Amino acid sequence: MTHVSRLILALGAVLLLQACSKPEVPSARTTIRFSIMASEGRQTQMEVWGPFLADMEKGTGLKVEPFFGTNYTSLIEAMRFRQTDLGWFANQSGLEAVRRANGEVFARTVKPNGQDGYQAVILVKKGSGLTLDRLLKCDGTLNFGMGDAKSTSGTLAPMTYLFAPRNIDPNRCFKTLRSANHETNLFAVANGLEDAATNNTASLERMTAQTGEKGRKAVGQVEVIWTSPTIPEDPMIWRRDLEPEIKAKVAAFIFSYGTGTGPEAERQRKVLEGIQTAPFRKADDSHLVPVRTMEATAALIEAKNAGNAAGIAAAEQDLADIKAGKALARSVP
């Protein structure tokens, strides 16, 4: 073997060793999963969300797969186990996603009509004669529908502003107590399957606009007997550990979408109206302060009603932490 041949072989061996020892560079992700609460039915949601998700694909250069959750817990757990990357949450479920699923608020929705916020409501069948006073007698004769356990308007707001201040436990107040999404609650009351149920003004608007004659008919068959104080609009949340380059692409799309002038911007705003928002605004975890306050206030009322000293102390500490601007405690999976 010649000297040159030996050099070539030695050089080849060195290069081979370097190739073997060099860590493999992972390929960049090309797909993200966007979570959506199917509170008005998956098919309805896909019809209104499809154009937005298609535009997100074009705007980010990423494939965007929808993840439809039948309840808020499924959305929280999906983010916790990294099955989703970002999505639209309600305030209460968003709070849990930040606490338990390494979530982070990065944007918030805005009502298309300019109103900043929405209200929880209690519906009864129109003409039934059922009043709020009658509902709150708690004689065990009425069937009541609550929202998802992690729903701000379906559960937290009625507990904070209506039931807890009156020392009412809905489980003991009604003949039956069922948990369901807003669409199910609306049709249950409209069709006489429930005497009353929780809902919210935003959902009623969506049902009127998006579900055609069936939705409009159902909304026309119910009436509101209780309305909560205004609740902040919903947060958009992504995983805190989402790759920076993906965050940058998503943020560039989200905060420019529907904000320009001309035919394309008008089309985008129409798409946003379909999902019941105007162009998104930037936000952070401080967006959740009102719902944190609601949660702690409800816990304080319940603890006082029960004479629970430890519960009172814990709730008062939570309220003090919120007032002092203390950040949310997180349990990172």
C-alpha positions in Angstrom: 0.0 0.0 0.0 1.4 3.4 -1.0 1.9 6.2 1.4 -0.9 8.2 -0.3 -3.3 5.2 0.1 -2.5 5.0 3.8 -3.2 8.7 4.2 -6.6 8.4 2.3 -7.6 5.5 4.5 -6.6 7.3 7.7 -8.5 10.4 6.7 -11.6 8.3 5.9 -11.4 6.7 9.3 -11.2 10.1 11.0 -14.2 11.4 9.0 -16.2 8.2 9.8 -15.5 8.6 13.5 -16.5 12.3 13.4 -19.8 11.4 11.6 -20.5 8.7 14.2 -19.8 10.9 17.2 -21.6 14.0 15.9 -25.1 14.3 17.4 -27.9 14.1 14.9 -29.7 17.4 14.4 -33.4 16.9 14.7 -35.5 18.1 11.7 -37.6 21.1 12.3 -41.3 20.4 13.0 -43.6 21.2 10.2 -47.0 20.5 12.0 -48.7 22.1 14.9 -52.0 21.1 16.6 -54.6 23.8 17.5 -57.1 22.9 20.1 -60.8 23.9 19.9 -63.6 23.3 22.3 -66.5 21.7 20.4 -69.1 23.4 22.6 -71.5 23.8 19.7 -70.7 20.4 18.0 -67.6 19.4 16.0 -69.1 19.7 12.6 -70.4 23.3 13.3 -67.0 24.2 14.7 -65.1 22.9 11.7 -67.3 24.8 9.3 -66.5 28.1 11.1 -62.9 27.3 12.0 -61.8 25.7 8.8 -61.1 29.0 6.9 -59.1 30.4 9.8 -57.0 27.3 10.1 -56.4 27.2 6.4 -55.2 30.8 6.5 -52.9 29.9 9.4 -51.3 27.2 7.4 -50.6 29.7 4.5 -49.4 32.4 6.9 -47.1 30.3 9.0 -46.0 27.7 6.4 -46.9 25.0 9.0 -49.5 22.3 8.7 -52.2 23.1 11.3 -54.2 20.1 12.6 -57.4 20.9 14.6 -57.9 19.1 17.9 -61.5 19.1 19.0 -62.2 18.6 22.7 -65.6 17.5 23.9 -64.9 19.2 27.3 -62.3 21.6 28.7 -60.5 18.9 30.7 -59.6 17.1 27.5 -58.1 20.3 26.1 -56.0 20.8 29.3 -54.8 17.2 29.3 -54.0 17.3 25.6 -51.7 20.3 26.2 -50.3 18.8 29.4 -49.1 15.7 27.5 -47.9 17.7 24.5 -50.6 16.5 22.2 -51.5 20.0 21.3 -49.4 23.2 20.9 -51.8 26.1 21.2 -55.5 26.9 21.2 -58.5 28.9 22.2 -59.5 28.4 25.9 -62.2 29.8 28.2 -60.8 31.8 31.1 -61.3 29.0 33.7 -59.9 26.3 31.5 -57.1 28.6 30.4 -56.2 29.2 34.1 -55.9 25.4 34.6 -53.9 25.1 31.4 -51.4 27.6 32.7 -51.3 26.0 36.1 -51.1 22.3 35.1 -50.2 22.1 31.4 -47.3 24.5 31.1 -49.5 26.9 29.2 -48.9 30.6 28.6 -51.4 33.3 27.6 -50.1 35.1 24.5 -53.2 36.6 23.0 -56.9 37.4 23.7 -60.0 37.6 21.7 -62.1 40.7 21.1 -65.9 40.8 20.4 -66.7 41.7 16.8 -69.2 44.3 17.9 -66.6 46.1 20.1 -68.0 45.0 23.4 -65.2 43.9 25.7 -66.5 40.9 27.5 -69.5 38.6 27.8 -71.9 37.5 30.5 -73.0 34.1 31.9 -76.7 33.6 31.9 -79.4 31.2 33.1 -82.0 30.2 30.6 -85.5 28.9 31.0 -88.1 28.0 28.5 -90.0 31.1 27.3 -93.5 31.3 28.8 -92.7 28.7 31.5 -93.2 31.3 34.2 -90.1 30.0 36.0 -88.4 32.9 37.9 -85.1 33.3 39.5 -86.7 33.3 43.0 -88.5 30.1 42.2 -85.2 28.5 41.0 -83.4 29.5 44.2 -86.1 27.9 46.5 -84.1 24.7 46.1 -87.0 22.4 46.8 -85.6 19.5 44.7 -88.3 19.7 42.1 -86.4 21.3 39.2 -84.0 19.9 36.6 -80.9 22.1 36.1 -78.1 22.0 33.6 -74.7 23.4 34.5 -71.7 23.9 32.2 -68.5 22.0 32.0 -66.6 21.8 35.3 -63.9 24.0 33.8 -66.3 26.4 32.1 -66.1 30.1 33.3 -69.6 31.0 32.3 -71.2 27.6 32.7 -70.0 26.9 36.2 -67.6 29.3 37.8 -69.5 32.5 37.3 -72.9 31.1 38.5 -71.1 29.7 41.5 -69.3 32.9 42.3 -72.1 35.4 41.7 -75.3 33.4 42.3 -75.1 30.2 44.3 -72.1 30.6 46.7 -73.2 34.0 48.1 -76.5 32.3 49.0 -74.9 29.2 50.5 -76.5 27.1 47.8 -75.0 23.8 46.7 -76.5 23.0 43.3 -76.1 19.3 44.0 -78.6 19.5 46.8 -80.8 22.3 45.3 -82.2 20.5 42.2 -83.9 17.3 41.4 -81.3 16.5 38.8 -78.0 18.3 38.0 -76.4 17.6 34.6 -73.2 19.0 33.2 -73.1 19.7 29.4 -71.8 22.1 26.8 -73.7 25.3 25.9 -75.3 23.9 22.8 -76.7 20.9 24.7 -77.9 23.2 27.5 -79.7 25.5 25.1 -81.6 22.7 23.3 -82.4 20.9 26.5 -84.2 24.0 27.8 -85.8 24.8 24.5 -87.1 21.3 24.2 -88.3 21.1 27.8 -85.7 18.5 28.9 -84.3 20.8 31.5 -86.2 23.5 33.5 -83.2 25.8 33.5 -79.5 25.8 32.5 -76.5 28.0 32.3 -75.1 29.5 29.1 -73.5 32.7 28.0 -74.3 35.6 25.7 -71.5 34.8 23.3 -72.7 31.3 22.8 -76.2 32.5 22.2 -74.9 34.8 19.5 -73.0 32.0 17.9 -76.0 29.7 17.9 -78.1 32.4 16.2 -75.5 33.2 13.6 -73.9 29.8 12.8 -76.5 27.1 13.2 -79.2 28.4 10.9 -82.9 28.0 11.5 -82.4 25.3 14.1 -80.2 27.5 16.3 -82.3 30.6 15.8 -85.5 28.7 16.7 -83.9 27.3 19.9 -82.7 30.8 21.0 -86.2 32.1 20.3 -87.7 29.5 22.6 -85.8 30.5 25.7 -85.4 33.6 27.9 -82.8 34.8 30.4 -83.7 35.0 34.1 -80.2 35.8 35.4 -77.1 37.6 34.0 -73.7 37.7 35.6 -71.3 40.7 35.7 -69.1 41.0 32.6 -66.4 38.3 32.1 -63.2 39.1 30.2 -62.9 37.7 26.7 -61.2 34.4 26.1 -57.4 33.8 26.1 -55.3 32.2 23.4 -52.7 29.9 25.0 -49.6 28.1 23.7 -47.2 25.8 25.5 -44.4 27.7 27.2 -41.9 25.3 25.8 -43.1 25.7 22.2 -40.1 26.2 19.9 -39.2 29.9 19.6 -39.3 29.8 15.8 -42.8 28.4 15.9 -43.9 30.9 18.4 -42.6 33.7 16.2 -44.4 32.3 13.1 -47.7 31.9 15.0 -47.4 35.4 16.6 -46.7 37.1 13.3 -49.8 35.5 11.8 -52.1 36.0 14.7 -51.4 39.7 15.3 -51.4 40.7 11.7 -54.5 38.7 10.7 -57.4 40.9 9.8 -55.6 44.1 10.7 -54.8 45.6 7.2 -56.8 47.3 4.6 -58.2 46.2 1.3 -60.2 43.2 0.1 -57.9 40.5 1.7 -58.0 42.2 5.1 -61.8 42.5 4.8 -62.1 38.8 4.0 -59.9 37.9 7.0 -62.2 40.0 9.3 -65.2 38.1 8.0 -63.4 34.8 8.8 -62.8 36.2 12.3 -66.4 37.2 12.7 -67.3 33.6 12.0 -65.4 32.5 15.1 -66.8 35.4 17.1 -63.8 37.7 17.4 -62.2 40.8 15.9 -58.4 40.8 15.3 -56.6 39.4 18.3 -54.8 41.5 20.8 -51.5 40.7 22.6 -51.9 39.4 26.2 -50.1 37.6 28.9 -50.9 35.6 32.1 -52.2 38.8 33.8 -55.3 38.4 31.6 -56.3 35.6 34.0 -56.4 37.9 37.1 -60.2 38.4 37.0 -60.9 34.7 36.8 -58.4 34.0 39.6 -60.2 36.6 41.7 -63.6 35.0 40.9 -62.3 31.5 41.8 -60.7 32.7 45.1 -63.9 34.7 46.0 -66.1 31.7 45.4 -63.8 29.6 47.5 -63.9 32.1 50.3 -67.7 32.3 50.3 -68.0 28.6 50.4 -65.4 28.2 53.2 -67.2 30.9 55.3 -70.5 29.2 54.7 -69.1 25.9 55.8 -67.2 27.4 58.8 -63.9 26.0 57.3 -61.1 28.0 59.0 -58.4 26.5 56.9 -60.3 27.1 53.7 -61.0 30.7 54.7 -57.3 31.3 55.3 -56.3 29.7 52.0 -58.8 31.7 50.0 -57.8 35.0 51.8 -54.1 34.2 51.0 -55.0 33.6 47.4 -56.8 37.0 47.2 -53.8 38.7 48.9 -51.4 37.1 46.4 -53.5 38.2 43.5 -53.7 41.8 44.8 -49.9 41.8 45.3 -49.4 40.7 41.7 -48.0 37.3 42.6 -47.6 35.1 39.6 -49.5 31.9 39.1 -48.2 28.8 40.7 -47.4 26.3 38.0 -47.1 22.5 38.1 -44.9 21.8 35.0 -45.6 18.3 33.7 
